[in-house]
Amino acid sequence: MSKSGVLKAMGRLIVLILLAAMLAVGAVLVLAIEAQPRIDRTSVLTPEHIERAKRIIKGQHQQRRQAGSLQGMRVLAQDVDTAANYLAGLYAGGSASVELEDFAARFALSVPVPVRAVPGFINVQGRLVQTTDLPRLEDVRVGRLPLPDRLSNWLLERALERLQRDPQRPVPVDALRAVRFSANAMNVLYTWDRTLPQQLRASMVGDPDAELLRPYQSLLAERTRAQGRGPVSLTTLLQPMMQLARERAQATDAIAENRAALLVLTFHVLGERLSRTVPQAAAWPRPMWQRVTLAGRSDLAKHFMVSAAIAAHADTALADAIGLYKEVEDARGGSGFSFDDLAADRAGTRLGEAAAQDQRSAESLQARLADGLSEPDIMPAVADLPSGLSAEQFARRFGDVGAAPFEAMQHEIERRIAALPIWR
């Protein structure tokens, strides 16, 4: 065969290999991508969910630990399922379910295909099987495509290795030692060392994100030195913070700037040092303590800003649940259930949602707040709303959270918020 004939034959072979590869990829996509999600659940966080999470964290905090000691954390089956579904919605816009059983956990996950040009959903299901240390994957299917266990676990190991190298990982993965499953709960075993709290705080905000916060911290330090310890209206601080966000967003990202401004202002309103969550902030100018108020009350300012920051950084379901949990907890023995506090929670949530919904919404909010608004523009009238209700008083008047009388009060609060000048 001549040289040209050899080249032609090689060319045909390469074309055939490429066609075969394309057909194989196409077959995989057909099997892996489905038109509908197999799991489609609404992410609902209730006050009870928040309370149980608080108890878990508090229990870990109260334990006496020695460096290198093995610690355990028990999470109920229903909370594992709720957390999985919440995180699937938060990070991938999908849904998930987890069903625990003795020595294993069955899971299912449905997320939209991340490429807009490819419609459909990626549906994953399988089992996590308990071992002497971390669990292994079995019977994993992506759509109608079964994955060999060896491939599934190789992918899992690579993902864990990548998480270990990621400075912004949500938890220090290398501290995990074992996971134990039963039908009622999941037990996580981890090794304690004294740097773990610092690692957790540092993983929340990495260096690039921390640098976004610095200008707002500096602005607050400058403002508080000029204003003194207060009391000072929340809008007096919110206006210059959002004005700075508007200026900086011309060269950066409006959503990121809004989140940074709200987070820094929230820590200031709470009277907490930003460095408790962002270690880098210890070297920045520190704002002078102030009593920040909304409608003349510091508690309303705190409710408003905490919900705004949570909604801007997460979603409204989490912000609403935490605000509602606070009111239910107060009714059980604190200051009592207060619909005026709940109104501040919802008003703050609405603002935080608008701050990070999309670029257009973020820029529009910057413009409205930077131009200067008064308190009645962002916070509804609450003087006539029931407050300080004990658990017994709340039960007599409103039944329970979700009952018709309670829902009527919720709707009234939402009506007042929707009528605020900032949302017209």
Order of alpha helices (4+ residues) and beta strands (2+ residues): alpha-beta-alpha-beta-alpha-beta-beta-beta-beta-beta-alpha-beta-beta-alpha-alpha-beta-alpha-alpha-beta-alpha-alpha-alpha-alpha-alpha-alpha-alpha
